[in-house]
Amino acid sequence: MESASRISLTVFAPNGGRTQVEGEFELSIGTAESCDVVLVGEGVDRQHARLSLREGKFWVTDLASDTGTFINGVRITMFNDIGEITADDRVTLGGYLLCLGDRVSPPPEKKRSGLWARLVGR
């Protein structure tokens, strides 16, 4: 799936399409042609988010987007890298679902309970 120096990402589009993207260390995501992952449609900003590989861990950072970037249903902001994401996590933005690795189908939604649910208000 992922190697120590490369990012492998599967993008599930709102229309049911699926695309595989690979890159080294960092992928920019947005509607701008200069982005590594160009997404089209409402709810995606020109420079929306960044997926990066640092010290062997995968991180998603929101780049002050208007509509937000969500990890397992929890909105993140530009100033709080949510932490490590794994192949079991679901990253959503503007109707798109992004998952680490080469996937045929997305991972199931995670059910939040206990302290986590109380912390994020879910």
All heavy atoms as an XYZ file, in Angstrom:
929
protein
N       0.833     -1.175      0.000
C       0.000      0.000      0.000
C       0.883      1.246      0.000
O       1.279      1.719     -1.023
C      -0.939     -0.024      1.181
C      -1.961      1.069      1.097
S      -3.180      1.146      2.427
C      -2.979     -0.338      3.309
N       1.240      1.833      1.150
C       2.093      3.006      1.188
C       3.531      2.555      1.502
O       3.735      1.657      2.274
C       1.676      3.980      2.297
C       0.255      4.432      2.264
C      -0.656      3.527      3.061
O      -0.264      3.035      4.102
O      -1.760      3.286      2.598
N       4.474      3.233      0.879
C       5.863      2.966      1.225
C       6.355      4.119      2.080
O       5.671      5.114      2.255
C       6.703      2.818     -0.045
O       6.783      4.050     -0.715
N       7.564      3.990      2.594
C       8.074      4.982      3.541
C       8.320      6.348      2.910
O       8.393      7.330      3.619
C       9.360      4.460      4.168
N       8.466      6.428      1.592
C       8.782      7.717      0.986
C       7.770      8.146     -0.080
O       7.991      9.125     -0.767
C      10.176      7.678      0.368
O      10.196      6.731     -0.676
N       6.671      7.429     -0.229
C       5.676      7.769     -1.249
C       4.277      7.775     -0.659
O       3.991      7.064      0.282
C       5.721      6.776     -2.401
C       7.028      6.854     -3.162
C       6.986      6.184     -4.516
N       5.976      6.652     -5.433
C       6.042      7.747     -6.180
N       7.080      8.533     -6.073
N       5.081      8.073     -7.011
N       3.438      8.598     -1.265
C       2.035      8.657     -0.883
C       1.223      8.020     -2.004
O       1.404      8.354     -3.171
C       1.574     10.112     -0.682
C       2.363     10.777      0.444
C       0.077     10.163     -0.405
C       2.098     12.267      0.578
N       0.355      7.108     -1.632
C      -0.589      6.508     -2.574
C      -1.983      6.858     -2.068
O      -2.315      6.603     -0.916
C      -0.384      4.991     -2.618
O      -1.338      4.405     -3.475
N      -2.801      7.456     -2.939
C      -4.092      7.983     -2.536
C      -5.156      7.556     -3.540
O      -4.940      7.638     -4.744
C      -3.999      9.516     -2.496
C      -5.218     10.299     -2.063
C      -5.467     10.105     -0.572
C      -5.011     11.782     -2.365
N      -6.304      7.110     -3.037
C      -7.452      6.827     -3.890
C      -8.483      7.918     -3.655
O      -8.816      8.226     -2.514
C      -8.071      5.453     -3.590
O      -7.062      4.443     -3.753
C      -9.215      5.144     -4.538
N      -8.973      8.506     -4.750
C      -9.970      9.571     -4.689
C     -11.282      9.024     -5.243
O     -11.336      8.576     -6.387
C      -9.525     10.801     -5.505
C     -10.588     11.893     -5.455
C      -8.178     11.325     -5.014
N     -12.326      9.039     -4.420
C     -13.667      8.641     -4.834
C     -14.464      9.914     -5.093
O     -14.665     10.719     -4.189
C     -14.344      7.792     -3.754
C     -13.650      6.486     -3.501
C     -12.685      6.384     -2.513
C     -13.949      5.369     -4.259
C     -12.029      5.182     -2.283
C     -13.299      4.162     -4.036
C     -12.335      4.070     -3.043
N     -14.912     10.099     -6.342
C     -15.629     11.311     -6.743
C     -17.115     11.202     -6.410
O     -17.648     10.101     -6.293
C     -15.447     11.538     -8.241
N     -17.788     12.358     -6.289
C     -19.223     12.343     -5.994
C     -20.041     11.587     -7.045
O     -21.088     11.037     -6.738
C     -19.605     13.827     -5.977
C     -18.344     14.569     -5.762
C     -17.255     13.714     -6.337
N     -19.548     11.535     -8.287
C     -20.284     10.859     -9.355
C     -20.020      9.353     -9.415
O     -20.463      8.672    -10.327
C     -19.956     11.489    -10.718
C     -18.512     11.258    -11.130
O     -17.738     10.582    -10.446
N     -18.125     11.837    -12.250
N     -19.258      8.839     -8.445
C     -18.970      7.410     -8.394
C     -17.643      7.018     -9.025
O     -17.230      5.866     -8.944
N     -16.954      7.967     -9.652
C     -15.654      7.665    -10.249
C     -14.583      7.446     -9.195
O     -14.730      7.843     -8.042
N     -13.515      6.790     -9.611
C     -12.403      6.495     -8.703
C     -11.104      6.759     -9.433
O     -10.939      6.372    -10.587
C     -12.475      5.038     -8.261
C     -11.363      4.618     -7.321
C     -11.520      3.158     -6.903
N     -11.170      2.231     -7.957
C      -9.942      1.767     -8.188
N      -8.945      2.140     -7.429
N      -9.717      0.926     -9.172
N     -10.156      7.442     -8.771
C      -8.863      7.766     -9.361
C      -7.765      7.437     -8.367
O      -7.912      7.676     -7.172
C      -8.778      9.277     -9.697
O      -9.855      9.619    -10.551
C      -7.473      9.618    -10.375
N      -6.660      6.924     -8.870
C      -5.492      6.621     -8.046
C      -4.429      7.673     -8.316
O      -4.136      7.990     -9.462
C      -4.960      5.228     -8.399
C      -3.746      4.809     -7.617
C      -4.053      4.596     -6.148
O      -5.165      4.243     -5.791
N      -3.078      4.826     -5.312
N      -3.853      8.247     -7.238
C      -2.827      9.279     -7.349
C      -1.645      8.868     -6.494
O      -1.817      8.354     -5.392
C      -3.362     10.647     -6.852
C      -2.308     11.718     -6.999
C      -4.634     11.028     -7.575
N      -0.435      9.108     -7.005
C       0.770      8.838     -6.214
C       1.685     10.049     -6.250
O       1.676     10.811     -7.206
C       1.493      7.607     -6.752
C       0.711      6.335     -6.523
C       1.556      5.088     -6.716
O       2.770      5.210     -6.919
O       0.967      4.008     -6.643
N       2.446     10.220     -5.190
C       3.391     11.316     -5.120
C       4.414     11.058     -4.039
O       4.312     10.102     -3.286
N       5.404     11.944     -4.000
C       6.447     11.820     -2.992
C       6.283     12.897     -1.936
O       6.217     14.068     -2.267
C       7.815     11.935     -3.646
C       8.112     10.764     -4.560
C       9.547     10.770     -5.026
O      10.427     11.173     -4.253
O       9.770     10.362     -6.164
N       6.189     12.503     -0.696
C       6.227     13.376      0.479
C       5.047     14.316      0.662
O       4.640     14.570      1.763
C       7.531     14.168      0.552
C       8.747     13.303      0.548
C       9.602     13.299     -0.538
C       9.030     12.466      1.614
C      10.732     12.488     -0.550
C      10.150     11.655      1.618
C      10.992     11.664      0.528
N       4.467     14.870     -0.438
C       3.389     15.837     -0.276
C       2.532     15.901     -1.533
O       3.044     15.854     -2.646
C       3.995     17.208      0.006
C       2.991     18.263      0.358
C       3.661     19.532      0.843
O       4.137     19.537      1.997
O       3.711     20.497      0.067
N       1.208     16.011     -1.326
C       0.267     16.205     -2.429
C      -0.608     17.405     -2.089
O      -1.217     17.450     -1.019
C      -0.631     14.980     -2.620
C       0.004     13.692     -3.130
C      -1.004     12.554     -3.090
C       0.551     13.887     -4.539
N      -0.679     18.372     -2.983
C      -1.599     19.498     -2.802
C      -2.925     19.121     -3.463
O      -2.961     18.455     -4.501
C      -1.024     20.770     -3.423
O      -0.774     20.576     -4.803
N      -4.029     19.554     -2.837
C      -5.360     19.164     -3.287
C      -6.217     20.412     -3.432
O      -6.280     21.243     -2.521
C      -6.018     18.206     -2.262
C      -5.118     16.985     -2.035
C      -7.409     17.789     -2.717
C      -5.470     16.179     -0.794
N      -6.879     20.567     -4.580
C      -7.751     21.719     -4.804
C      -8.190     21.797     -6.252
O      -7.956     20.880     -7.044
N      -8.807     22.926     -6.621
C      -9.285     23.094     -7.992
C      -8.239     23.723     -8.906
O      -8.386     23.691    -10.125
C     -10.559     23.972     -8.028
O     -10.245     25.265     -7.495
C     -11.692     23.333     -7.254
N      -7.200     24.310     -8.344
C      -6.164     24.967     -9.150
C      -5.410     23.944     -9.987
O      -5.098     22.850     -9.513
C      -5.197     25.729     -8.242
N      -5.124     24.314    -11.220
C      -4.372     23.425    -12.116
C      -2.986     23.095    -11.569
O      -2.405     22.080    -11.917
C      -4.243     24.052    -13.511
C      -5.555     24.098    -14.272
C      -6.092     22.706    -14.610
O      -5.299     21.798    -14.926
O      -7.320     22.535    -14.548
N      -2.468     23.950    -10.697
C      -1.135     23.723    -10.125
C      -1.143     22.650     -9.032
O      -0.085     22.211     -8.593
C      -0.580     25.025     -9.570
O      -1.439     25.516     -8.548
N      -2.325     22.218     -8.567
C      -2.410     21.196     -7.518
C      -2.026     19.820     -8.059
O      -2.241     19.518     -9.233
C      -3.831     21.128     -6.949
S      -4.264     22.540     -5.924
N      -1.480     18.995     -7.182
C      -1.154     17.614     -7.562
C      -2.418     16.803     -7.787
O      -2.465     15.930     -8.652
C      -0.316     16.956     -6.456
C       0.979     17.691     -6.213
O       1.725     17.926     -7.186
O       1.245     18.046     -5.049
N      -3.445     17.062     -6.979
C      -4.736     16.395     -7.096
C      -5.762     17.484     -7.396
O      -6.104     18.276     -6.529
C      -5.114     15.644     -5.800
C      -6.446     14.931     -5.961
C      -4.017     14.662     -5.400
N      -6.218     17.546     -8.657
C      -7.171     18.563     -9.077
C      -8.577     17.984     -8.980
O      -8.893     16.982     -9.624
C      -6.881     19.050    -10.514
C      -7.914     20.092    -10.939
C      -5.476     19.614    -10.611
N      -9.413     18.629     -8.145
C     -10.797     18.208     -7.959
C     -11.704     19.300     -8.503
O     -11.420     20.478     -8.336
C     -11.095     17.985     -6.470
C     -10.181     17.001     -5.736
C     -10.566     16.928     -4.267
C     -10.239     15.627     -6.376
N     -12.787     18.929     -9.159
C     -13.700     19.888     -9.753
C     -15.041     19.840     -9.034
O     -15.472     18.770     -8.633
C     -13.970     19.565    -11.234
C     -14.066     20.831    -12.044
C     -12.949     18.638    -11.819
N     -15.657     20.988     -8.866
C     -16.990     21.011     -8.287
C     -17.107     21.947     -7.109
O     -16.116     22.473     -6.595
N     -18.341     22.136     -6.686
C     -18.605     23.002     -5.551
C     -18.045     22.403     -4.276
O     -17.976     21.192     -4.126
C     -20.107     23.217     -5.403
C     -20.693     24.071     -6.494
C     -22.133     24.407     -6.227
O     -22.517     24.524     -5.043
O     -22.871     24.551     -7.210
N     -17.653     23.275     -3.376
C     -17.167     22.818     -2.082
C     -15.684     22.531     -2.027
O     -15.167     22.106     -1.001
N     -14.979     22.770     -3.143
C     -13.529     22.569     -3.164
C     -12.877     23.902     -3.527
O     -13.209     24.505     -4.538
C     -13.111     21.483     -4.185
C     -11.601     21.292     -4.152
C     -13.826     20.172     -3.920
N     -11.961     24.366     -2.695
C     -11.254     25.618     -2.938
C     -10.051     25.398     -3.858
O      -9.603     24.271     -4.059
C     -10.762     26.218     -1.615
C     -11.888     26.768     -0.761
O     -13.057     26.719     -1.202
O     -11.590     27.246      0.346
N      -9.525     26.516     -4.365
C      -8.367     26.421     -5.270
C      -7.199     25.682     -4.607
O      -6.590     24.823     -5.190
C      -7.915     27.824     -5.712
C      -8.929     28.480     -6.654
C      -8.439     29.814     -7.192
N      -7.120     29.790     -7.816
C      -6.837     29.241     -9.000
N      -7.772     28.645     -9.681
N      -5.622     29.288     -9.480
N      -6.851     26.061     -3.409
C      -5.824     25.390     -2.613
C      -6.535     24.904     -1.352
O      -6.595     25.614     -0.358
C      -4.688     26.355     -2.261
C      -3.950     26.925     -3.445
C      -3.081     25.887     -4.137
O      -2.556     24.970     -3.511
N      -2.922     26.024     -5.441
N      -7.093     23.731     -1.367
C      -7.992     23.278     -0.308
C      -7.268     22.577      0.853
O      -7.482     22.901      2.009
C      -9.039     22.331     -0.897
C     -10.194     22.099      0.012
N     -11.438     22.653     -0.219
C     -10.313     21.383      1.149
C     -12.264     22.295      0.750
N     -11.601     21.522      1.597
N      -6.429     21.608      0.521
C      -5.779     20.811      1.578
C      -4.441     20.284      1.079
O      -4.118     20.346     -0.104
C      -6.693     19.653      1.987
N      -3.694     19.724      2.034
C      -2.402     19.124      1.708
C      -2.290     17.800      2.459
O      -2.612     17.716      3.646
C      -1.265     20.066      2.121
C       0.113     19.514      1.854
C       1.230     20.486      2.182
N       1.083     21.120      3.491
C       0.867     22.424      3.683
N       0.760     23.241      2.662
N       0.752     22.910      4.893
N      -1.846     16.782      1.757
C      -1.553     15.480      2.364
C      -0.046     15.339      2.352
O       0.590     15.516      1.306
C      -2.210     14.355      1.563
C      -1.910     12.935      2.015
C      -2.483     12.679      3.408
C      -2.495     11.937      1.031
N       0.537     15.075      3.507
C       1.998     14.998      3.562
C       2.459     13.781      4.344
O       1.734     13.233      5.174
C       2.587     16.279      4.168
O       2.027     16.545      5.420
N       3.662     13.387      4.059
C       4.323     12.273      4.726
C       5.498     12.855      5.494
O       6.415     13.433      4.907
C       4.802     11.259      3.684
C       5.651     10.092      4.167
C       4.868      9.241      5.168
C       6.085      9.243      2.987
N       5.430     12.763      6.823
C       6.493     13.309      7.680
C       6.843     12.264      8.728
O       5.970     11.786      9.445
C       6.026     14.586      8.370
C       5.673     15.706      7.417
C       5.447     17.021      8.155
N       4.430     16.953      9.176
C       3.238     17.513      9.098
N       2.877     18.177      8.021
N       2.382     17.421     10.086
N       8.116     11.953      8.797
C       8.624     11.003      9.794
C       7.845      9.692      9.777
O       7.510      9.124     10.816
C       8.613     11.646     11.182
C       9.502     12.865     11.263
C       9.428     13.570     12.608
O       8.811     13.034     13.541
O       9.998     14.666     12.713
N       7.506      9.236      8.574
C       6.832      7.958      8.419
C       5.340      7.973      8.716
O       4.695      6.935      8.729
N       4.762      9.169      8.967
C       3.335      9.287      9.264
C       2.661     10.158      8.213
O       3.264     11.086      7.680
C       3.124      9.893     10.653
C       3.652      9.018     11.762
C       3.413      9.651     13.106
C       3.975      8.751     14.210
N       3.720      9.299     15.535
N       1.389      9.872      7.946
C       0.621     10.630      6.976
C      -0.245     11.657      7.702
O      -0.893     11.337      8.697
C      -0.268      9.692      6.149
C       0.535      8.747      5.313
C       0.841      7.481      5.775
C       0.995      9.130      4.059
C       1.589      6.608      5.011
C       1.748      8.265      3.286
C       2.047      7.001      3.761
N      -0.259     12.894      7.185
C      -0.972     13.999      7.809
C      -1.820     14.716      6.762
O      -1.401     14.867      5.620
C       0.011     15.013      8.387
C       0.941     14.433      9.396
C       2.044     13.658      9.160
C       0.852     14.565     10.810
N       2.646     13.318     10.355
C       1.924     13.857     11.380
C      -0.026     15.225     11.651
C       2.141     13.787     12.739
C       0.183     15.156     13.010
C       1.266     14.446     13.548
N      -2.977     15.225      7.170
C      -3.806     16.067      6.309
C      -3.898     17.432      6.963
O      -4.164     17.539      8.155
C      -5.217     15.484      6.120
C      -6.099     16.458      5.355
C      -5.154     14.161      5.385
N      -3.685     18.472      6.174
C      -3.783     19.842      6.659
C      -4.779     20.594      5.791
O      -4.690     20.546      4.568
C      -2.407     20.549      6.575
O      -1.445     19.783      7.288
C      -2.479     21.952      7.148
N      -5.741     21.272      6.412
C      -6.665     22.139      5.690
C      -5.962     23.467      5.455
O      -5.307     23.991      6.351
C      -7.942     22.348      6.514
C      -8.960     23.158      5.757
O      -9.723     22.551      4.993
O      -8.984     24.393      5.917
N      -6.087     24.011      4.250
C      -5.396     25.255      3.911
C      -6.355     26.439      3.962
O      -6.462     27.213      3.019
C      -4.746     25.119      2.530
C      -3.733     23.980      2.411
C      -3.205     23.876      0.993
C      -2.601     24.156      3.412
N      -7.072     26.570      5.076
C      -8.026     27.656      5.305
C      -9.143     27.640      4.268
O      -9.573     28.684      3.786
C      -7.312     29.005      5.344
N      -9.632     26.460      3.931
C     -10.715     26.340      2.956
C     -12.017     26.859      3.545
O     -12.204     26.876      4.756
C     -10.878     24.875      2.532
O     -11.353     24.104      3.619
N     -12.925     27.259      2.661
C     -14.225     27.766      3.110
C     -15.124     26.652      3.630
O     -15.844     26.830      4.605
C     -14.946     28.486      1.970
C     -14.282     29.812      1.618
O     -13.638     30.410      2.505
O     -14.404     30.236      0.454
N     -15.103     25.506      2.974
C     -16.042     24.432      3.319
C     -15.458     23.355      4.217
O     -16.185     22.503      4.699
C     -16.589     23.768      2.049
O     -15.483     23.283      1.281
C     -17.405     24.755      1.237
N     -14.161     23.382      4.432
C     -13.542     22.474      5.388
C     -13.045     21.162      4.815
O     -13.392     20.741      3.722
N     -12.212     20.530      5.616
C     -11.671     19.205      5.364
C     -12.010     18.377      6.587
O     -11.845     18.840      7.717
C     -10.137     19.272      5.164
O      -9.853     20.158      4.075
C      -9.549     17.905      4.877
N     -12.473     17.153      6.369
C     -12.969     16.323      7.460
C     -12.241     14.987      7.492
O     -12.013     14.383      6.446
C     -14.466     16.069      7.289
C     -15.281     17.327      7.319
C     -15.383     18.139      6.198
C     -15.936     17.706      8.476
C     -16.131     19.311      6.221
C     -16.685     18.882      8.513
C     -16.786     19.674      7.376
N     -11.872     14.548      8.673
C     -11.290     13.217      8.860
C     -12.265     12.443      9.722
O     -12.550     12.829     10.860
C      -9.908     13.280      9.517
C      -8.945     14.055      8.608
C      -9.386     11.865      9.778
C      -7.568     14.243      9.195
N     -12.802     11.383      9.145
C     -13.807     10.559      9.828
C     -14.950     11.418     10.383
O     -15.427     11.217     11.483
C     -13.172      9.715     10.931
C     -12.119      8.789     10.384
O     -12.278      8.234      9.296
N     -11.034      8.620     11.108
N     -15.360     12.421      9.594
C     -16.488     13.256      9.964
C     -16.173     14.425     10.871
O     -17.044     15.212     11.199
N     -14.923     14.572     11.274
C     -14.532     15.661     12.179
C     -13.762     16.708     11.381
O     -12.764     16.397     10.725
C     -13.655     15.135     13.339
C     -13.213     16.280     14.235
C     -14.401     14.083     14.132
N     -14.255     17.955     11.434
C     -13.609     19.032     10.688
C     -12.267     19.393     11.315
O     -12.154     19.532     12.528
C     -14.512     20.264     10.655
C     -13.957     21.351      9.760
C     -14.919     22.496      9.589
N     -14.348     23.463      8.648
C     -15.047     24.396      8.050
N     -16.340     24.510      8.292
N     -14.461     25.225      7.209
N     -11.271     19.564     10.451
C      -9.960     20.032     10.914
C      -9.781     21.459     10.417
O     -10.480     21.904      9.522
C      -8.805     19.129     10.439
C      -8.729     19.086      8.908
C      -8.949     17.732     11.012
C      -7.485     18.404      8.381
N      -8.846     22.172     10.998
C      -8.564     23.538     10.574
C      -7.093     23.647     10.214
O      -6.296     22.748     10.480
C      -8.884     24.553     11.691
O      -7.979     24.327     12.769
C     -10.317     24.428     12.164
N      -6.755     24.774      9.638
C      -5.385     25.002      9.197
C      -4.392     24.869     10.338
O      -3.250     24.494     10.138
C      -5.291     26.402      8.588
C      -3.965     26.733      7.991
S      -4.131     28.306      7.149
C      -2.513     28.977      7.387
N      -4.817     25.158     11.547
C      -3.878     25.206     12.658
C      -3.844     23.953     13.506
O      -3.142     23.890     14.481
C      -4.182     26.428     13.527
C      -4.092     27.698     12.744
C      -5.232     28.399     12.400
C      -2.872     28.165     12.293
C      -5.148     29.564     11.645
C      -2.774     29.325     11.539
C      -3.914     30.025     11.210
N      -4.635     22.930     13.146
C      -4.538     21.706     13.944
C      -4.462     20.475     13.058
O      -5.444     19.893     12.712
C      -5.696     21.581     14.949
C      -7.022     21.281     14.302
O      -7.245     21.633     13.158
N      -7.893     20.629     15.023
N      -3.221     20.142     12.669
C      -3.036     18.857     12.014
C      -3.716     17.856     12.919
O      -3.432     17.805     14.107
C      -1.556     18.495     11.893
C      -0.878     19.175     10.720
O      -1.570     19.581      9.780
O       0.344     19.284     10.770
N      -4.619     17.058     12.394
C      -5.393     16.160     13.228
C      -4.523     15.025     13.761
O      -4.859     14.386     14.725
C      -6.633     15.629     12.466
C      -7.668     15.050     13.420
C      -6.236     14.600     11.443
C      -8.435     16.052     14.176
N      -3.378     14.826     13.138
C      -2.511     13.733     13.550
C      -2.367     12.731     12.434
O      -2.730     12.984     11.293
N      -1.878     11.609     12.767
C      -1.628     10.568     11.780
C      -2.945     10.048     11.220
O      -3.914      9.850     11.948
C      -0.868      9.423     12.446
C      -0.546      8.301     11.492
C       0.215      7.178     12.156
O       0.417      7.227     13.378
O       0.597      6.246     11.448
N      -2.978      9.862      9.914
C      -4.110      9.172      9.309
C      -3.598      7.856      8.752
O      -2.431      7.733      8.387
C      -4.813      9.996      8.215
C      -3.877     10.297      7.046
C      -5.428     11.253      8.792
C      -4.582     10.841      5.832
N      -4.473      6.874      8.721
C      -4.107      5.545      8.232
C      -5.031      5.160      7.083
O      -5.958      5.896      6.746
C      -4.229      4.504      9.355
O      -5.614      4.345      9.683
C      -3.435      4.911     10.595
N      -4.818      3.994      6.528
C      -5.646      3.500      5.430
C      -7.090      3.280      5.862
O      -7.982      3.186      5.028
C      -5.056      2.205      4.871
N      -7.342      3.220      7.161
C      -8.702      3.035      7.670
C      -9.460      4.350      7.822
O     -10.646      4.337      8.146
C      -8.672      2.323      9.024
C      -8.172      0.901      8.897
O      -8.378      0.286      7.835
O      -7.568      0.406      9.859
N      -8.791      5.483      7.630
C      -9.436      6.782      7.816
C     -10.066      7.272      6.516
O      -9.607      6.963      5.423
C      -8.417      7.816      8.311
C      -7.987      7.534      9.731
O      -8.852      7.189     10.561
O      -6.772      7.646     10.014
N     -11.145      8.062      6.679
C     -11.874      8.651      5.553
C     -11.694     10.163      5.600
O     -12.090     10.808      6.555
C     -13.355      8.303      5.666
C     -13.628      6.822      5.606
C     -15.035      6.480      6.042
N     -16.066      7.130      5.254
C     -16.734      6.544      4.263
N     -16.498      5.287      3.958
N     -17.655      7.214      3.586
N     -11.072     10.729      4.554
C     -10.882     12.168      4.450
C     -11.887     12.672      3.417
O     -11.917     12.176      2.289
C      -9.439     12.512      4.014
C      -9.269     14.013      3.846
C      -8.425     11.950      5.003
N     -12.720     13.633      3.816
C     -13.721     14.149      2.882
C     -13.583     15.654      2.721
O     -13.237     16.371      3.655
C     -15.161     13.824      3.352
O     -15.332     14.292      4.686
C     -15.435     12.338      3.302
N     -13.840     16.103      1.479
C     -13.874     17.522      1.171
C     -14.683     17.711     -0.106
O     -14.506     16.995     -1.078
C     -12.467     18.119      1.035
C     -11.484     17.479      0.076
C     -11.263     18.379     -1.112
C     -10.186     17.229      0.788
N     -15.611     18.643     -0.049
C     -16.416     18.988     -1.220
C     -17.095     17.822     -1.911
O     -17.187     17.808     -3.131
N     -17.536     16.829     -1.188
C     -18.205     15.685     -1.805
C     -17.258     14.570     -2.231
O     -17.693     13.500     -2.647
N     -15.966     14.802     -2.146
C     -14.961     13.785     -2.484
C     -14.561     13.020     -1.236
O     -14.524     13.579     -0.146
C     -13.714     14.431     -3.092
C     -13.921     14.946     -4.495
C     -14.440     16.215     -4.711
C     -13.605     14.161     -5.598
C     -14.635     16.692     -5.999
C     -13.789     14.636     -6.880
C     -14.310     15.899     -7.066
O     -14.509     16.368     -8.347
N     -14.204     11.770     -1.425
C     -13.694     10.925     -0.343
C     -12.287     10.502     -0.740
O     -12.074      9.978     -1.838
C     -14.589      9.699     -0.152
C     -14.090      8.624      0.806
C     -13.939      9.180      2.215
C     -15.052      7.446      0.806
N     -11.324     10.738      0.132
C      -9.928     10.389     -0.127
C      -9.482      9.365      0.896
O      -9.762      9.506      2.090
C      -9.032     11.631     -0.013
C      -9.147     12.698     -1.099
C     -10.480     13.398     -1.081
C      -8.030     13.701     -0.960
N      -8.785      8.324      0.427
C      -8.301      7.258      1.302
C      -6.873      6.909      0.910
O      -6.534      6.888     -0.277
C      -9.168      6.010      1.167
S     -10.909      6.289      1.486
N      -6.053      6.612      1.893
C      -4.687      6.177      1.618
C      -4.712      4.813      0.943
O      -5.557      3.975      1.239
C      -3.876      6.088      2.909
C      -3.520      7.406      3.569
C      -2.818      7.144      4.898
C      -2.640      8.258      2.673
N      -3.761      4.588      0.053
C      -3.609      3.293     -0.591
C      -4.409      3.180     -1.879
O      -5.161      4.064     -2.251
N      -4.205      2.064     -2.555
C      -4.917      1.759     -3.788
C      -6.138      0.942     -3.401
O      -6.024     -0.230     -3.064
C      -3.994      0.974     -4.727
C      -4.638      0.691     -6.066
O      -5.767      1.168     -6.301
O      -4.015     -0.014     -6.866
N      -7.318      1.542     -3.419
C      -8.533      0.905     -2.910
C      -9.574      0.767     -4.011
O      -9.744      1.655     -4.825
C      -9.124      1.727     -1.775
C      -8.147      1.968     -0.622
C      -8.855      2.643      0.514
N      -9.823      1.746      1.099
C      -9.600      0.996      2.179
N      -8.434      1.062      2.779
N     -10.530      0.214      2.657
N     -10.306     -0.331     -3.960
C     -11.431     -0.540     -4.864
C     -12.681      0.090     -4.260
O     -13.520      0.653     -4.951
C     -11.652     -2.041     -5.132
C     -12.901     -2.279     -5.944
C     -10.430     -2.627     -5.828
N     -12.782      0.021     -2.931
C     -13.916      0.636     -2.231
C     -13.392      1.328     -0.975
O     -12.348      0.952     -0.441
C     -14.964     -0.413     -1.866
O     -14.406     -1.377     -1.009
N     -14.119      2.351     -0.504
C     -13.653      3.072      0.684
C     -13.794      2.232      1.943
O     -14.596      1.294      1.984
C     -14.568      4.294      0.744
C     -15.754      3.953     -0.075
C     -15.324      2.916     -1.068
N     -13.024      2.565      2.979
C     -13.172      1.854      4.257
C     -14.528      2.201      4.870
O     -15.105      3.251      4.562
C     -12.022      2.397      5.102
C     -11.727      3.737      4.528
C     -12.031      3.628      3.063
N     -15.047      1.353      5.730
C     -16.325      1.661      6.384
C     -16.180      2.886      7.286
O     -15.088      3.193      7.764
C     -16.630      0.405      7.199
C     -15.316     -0.270      7.371
C     -14.478      0.094      6.184
N     -17.293      3.573      7.499
C     -17.265      4.724      8.402
C     -16.967      4.253      9.811
O     -17.429      3.200     10.231
C     -18.603      5.459      8.369
C     -18.828      6.172      7.066
C     -20.035      7.071      7.105
O     -20.172      7.828      8.096
O     -20.827      7.006      6.172
N     -16.171      5.050     10.523
C     -15.832      4.711     11.905
C     -16.938      5.209     12.820
O     -17.417      6.333     12.679
C     -14.502      5.350     12.312
C     -13.321      4.735     11.628
C     -12.044      5.313     12.169
C     -10.861      4.606     11.541
N      -9.602      5.082     12.092
N     -17.331      4.387     13.755
C     -18.325      4.784     14.745
C     -17.595      5.390     15.931
O     -16.691      4.779     16.491
C     -19.142      3.574     15.189
C     -20.246      3.940     16.130
C     -21.110      2.752     16.453
C     -22.205      3.183     17.398
N     -23.142      2.104     17.645
N     -17.979      6.617     16.278
C     -17.346      7.294     17.400
C     -18.195      7.110     18.641
O     -19.414      7.201     18.602
C     -17.180      8.776     17.088
C     -16.202      9.012     15.960
C     -15.997     10.458     15.686
N     -17.050     11.185     15.025
C     -17.487     10.988     13.800
N     -17.003     10.025     13.085
N     -18.424     11.735     13.279
N     -17.535      6.870     19.744
C     -18.264      6.721     20.998
C     -17.373      7.163     22.147
O     -16.214      7.470     21.965
C     -18.685      5.258     21.190
O     -17.529      4.436     21.250
N     -17.933      7.177     23.336
C     -17.154      7.484     24.533
C     -16.565      8.872     24.523
O     -17.174      9.833     24.070
N     -15.328      8.987     25.005
C     -14.652     10.268     25.152
C     -14.517     10.984     23.818
O     -14.742     12.179     23.718
C     -13.273     10.078     25.793
C     -12.431     11.340     25.983
C     -13.183     12.314     26.884
C     -11.090     11.003     26.549
N     -14.159     10.265     22.751
C     -13.994     10.888     21.433
C     -15.283     11.587     21.017
O     -15.280     12.731     20.583
C     -13.602      9.842     20.405
C     -13.550     10.359     19.011
C     -14.440     10.139     18.014
C     -12.567     11.234     18.451
N     -14.076     10.811     16.878
C     -12.929     11.486     17.122
C     -11.410     11.844     18.947
C     -12.186     12.302     16.273
C     -10.678     12.654     18.095
C     -11.067     12.873     16.787
N     -16.415     10.933     21.160
C     -17.704     11.510     20.773
C     -18.003     12.749     21.606
O     -18.506     13.750     21.091
C     -18.813     10.486     20.920
N     -17.697     12.723     22.878
C     -17.941     13.893     23.723
C     -17.019     15.050     23.354
O     -17.426     16.209     23.388
C     -17.772     13.524     25.196
C     -18.912     12.660     25.734
C     -18.860     12.543     27.243
N     -17.624     11.976     27.751
C     -17.364     10.672     27.852
N     -18.250      9.784     27.486
N     -16.214     10.254     28.351
N     -15.768     14.766     22.997
C     -14.825     15.813     22.658
C     -15.221     16.552     21.388
O     -15.040     17.756     21.273
C     -13.405     15.233     22.484
C     -12.715     14.820     23.764
C     -11.400     14.117     23.424
C     -12.459     16.009     24.668
N     -15.731     15.845     20.402
C     -16.051     16.478     19.123
C     -17.526     16.792     18.985
O     -17.971     17.274     17.970
C     -15.575     15.626     17.925
C     -14.083     15.470     17.926
C     -16.270     14.285     17.906
N     -18.311     16.491     20.010
C     -19.713     16.843     19.995
C     -20.555     16.000     19.080
O     -21.511     16.457     18.486
N     -20.206     14.750     18.911
C     -20.960     13.849     18.020
C     -21.633     12.770     18.833
O     -21.231     12.327     19.806
C     -20.037     13.192     17.022
C     -19.264     14.221     16.235
C     -19.557     14.070     14.783
N     -18.757     15.023     14.051
C     -19.266     15.900     13.231
N     -20.523     15.971     13.008
N     -18.504     16.715     12.588
